[in-house]
Amino acid sequence: MYKSMEDFLQDWKMETEFTLSVFSGIGDENVTAKVSENTRSLGRLAWHITQTLTEMPHKAGFIDEDYLDGKPLPENFSEIKELYKKYNEALVNNLSGNFLELDLTKTVELYGENWEYGKVLSALVKHQIHHRAQMTVVMRLKNIPVPGVYGPSKEEWGKYGMSPQE
């Protein structure tokens, strides 16, 4: 859980960059790519991550409106990526401007429970990481190059003069 909004914002900036690197590796032709009927498509996973940028902060009271609620899955990945950037920037600007000194130990009712604001922010980060990881698994299984996130991916080991790990 975060102890300050600044800690969250630093962490969020890095996670945003990772998410955008994953989104950037997926072309428009792969919006509907999935590996089975039991998995979401790459587009649906990316859209879910993007919609959460307004859904969870709205429920927590960080923003006034859930701007993406009920909006359909865009037809191309470039649109998802642009909407992710737009609403991510709006969220960061709002948190930086209006909530920088927020007591993160105060609670808000969220999903039928009382959550500390620090937990809300932590859940927002972990939610994005979780679904981004699902995306990289689908990408790997669909033979779409996977970008390194917390370290080099199989495709990136050569940049370091090394053979990919098996």
C-alpha positions in Angstrom: 0.0 0.0 0.0 1.2 3.5 -0.8 2.2 5.9 2.0 2.2 9.0 -0.2 0.6 10.1 -3.5 4.1 10.9 -4.8 5.1 7.3 -4.3 2.1 6.1 -6.2 2.7 8.6 -9.0 6.3 7.5 -9.5 5.3 3.8 -9.6 2.4 4.6 -11.9 4.6 6.4 -14.4 6.8 3.3 -14.8 3.8 1.0 -15.0 2.2 3.2 -17.6 5.4 3.1 -19.7 5.3 -0.7 -19.5 1.7 -0.9 -20.5 2.2 1.4 -23.4 5.1 -0.8 -24.6 2.9 -3.9 -24.5 0.1 -2.0 -26.3 2.5 -0.7 -28.9 3.6 -4.2 -29.9 0.1 -5.2 -30.9 -1.2 -4.2 -34.3 -4.8 -3.4 -35.2 -5.2 -6.8 -36.9 -4.8 -8.4 -33.4 -7.7 -6.7 -31.6 -9.7 -9.9 -31.6 -6.7 -12.2 -31.2 -7.3 -14.8 -28.5 -6.0 -18.3 -27.8 -9.2 -20.0 -26.7 -12.8 -19.4 -26.0 -11.8 -19.3 -22.3 -9.6 -16.2 -22.7 -10.3 -12.6 -23.5 -9.0 -11.1 -26.7 -6.0 -8.8 -26.7 -8.2 -5.9 -27.5 -10.7 -6.8 -24.7 -7.9 -7.1 -22.2 -6.4 -3.7 -23.2 -9.8 -2.1 -23.2 -10.5 -3.5 -19.7 -7.2 -1.9 -18.5 -8.2 1.3 -20.1 -11.7 1.4 -18.8 -10.4 0.9 -15.3 -8.6 4.2 -15.5 -12.0 5.9 -15.1 -14.0 3.2 -13.4 -12.0 2.6 -10.2 -11.0 6.2 -9.7 -14.6 7.3 -10.1 -15.8 4.8 -7.6 -13.1 6.0 -5.1 -14.0 9.6 -5.7 -10.8 10.6 -7.4 -12.7 11.7 -10.6 -16.2 13.0 -11.1 -17.4 10.7 -13.9 -16.7 7.2 -15.3 -16.1 8.5 -18.8 -15.6 5.0 -20.3 -18.5 3.2 -18.7 -20.5 1.3 -21.2 -18.3 2.4 -24.2 -17.8 -0.4 -26.7 -14.5 -2.0 -27.5 -12.8 0.1 -30.2 -12.2 -1.6 -33.5 -8.5 -0.9 -33.6 -5.6 -1.1 -31.1 -4.3 2.4 -32.0 -7.6 3.9 -30.7 -7.3 1.9 -27.4 -3.8 3.1 -27.0 -4.8 6.7 -27.6 -7.7 6.5 -25.1 -5.4 4.8 -22.6 -3.0 7.7 -22.9 -5.7 10.3 -22.7 -7.4 9.0 -19.6 -4.2 8.1 -17.9 -2.9 11.6 -18.4 -6.2 13.0 -17.0 -6.0 10.7 -14.0 -2.4 11.7 -13.2 -3.1 15.4 -13.6 -6.2 15.1 -11.4 -4.3 13.1 -8.7 -1.3 15.4 -8.9 -3.4 18.6 -8.7 -6.2 17.7 -6.3 -5.1 14.8 -4.2 -1.4 15.1 -3.7 -1.8 15.6 0.1 -4.6 13.1 0.5 -4.4 11.0 3.7 -4.1 7.6 2.1 -5.1 5.8 5.4 -8.7 7.3 5.1 -11.3 4.9 3.8 -13.8 4.9 1.1 -16.5 2.3 0.3 -15.5 0.4 -2.8 -16.9 -2.8 -4.1 -18.9 -3.4 -1.0 -15.9 -3.0 1.4 -14.1 -0.2 3.1 -10.7 0.4 1.4 -8.0 2.8 2.4 -7.2 5.2 -0.4 -3.6 3.7 -0.4 -5.2 0.3 -1.1 -7.2 1.7 -4.0 -4.1 3.0 -5.6 -2.3 -0.2 -5.0 -5.1 -2.2 -6.5 -5.2 0.1 -9.6 -1.5 -0.7 -10.2 -1.8 -4.4 -9.5 -4.9 -4.7 -11.7 -3.0 -3.2 -14.6 0.0 -5.5 -14.1 -2.3 -8.6 -13.8 -4.1 -7.9 -17.1 -0.9 -6.8 -18.9 0.6 -10.1 -17.9 -2.4 -11.9 -19.4 -1.8 -10.0 -22.6 1.8 -11.0 -22.9 0.9 -14.7 -22.5 -1.7 -14.3 -25.3 0.9 -12.4 -27.4 3.5 -15.2 -26.9 1.0 -17.9 -27.9 0.0 -15.9 -31.0 3.6 -15.4 -32.0 3.5 -11.6 -31.4 6.8 -10.3 -30.1 6.7 -9.6 -26.4 8.4 -6.5 -25.1 10.5 -6.7 -22.0 8.9 -5.2 -19.0 10.8 -6.0 -15.8 13.6 -7.5 -17.7 14.4 -8.5 -21.3 12.0 -10.7 -23.2 13.2 -13.7 -25.3 13.3 -11.4 -28.3 15.5 -8.8 -26.5 18.3 -11.0 -25.1 20.4 -10.4 -28.3 20.6 -6.7 -27.5 22.7 -7.7 -24.5 24.9 -10.1 -26.5 23.3 -13.1 -24.9 21.3 -16.1 -26.2 17.6 -16.2 -25.0 17.0 -18.3 -21.9 15.0 -21.4 -22.5 
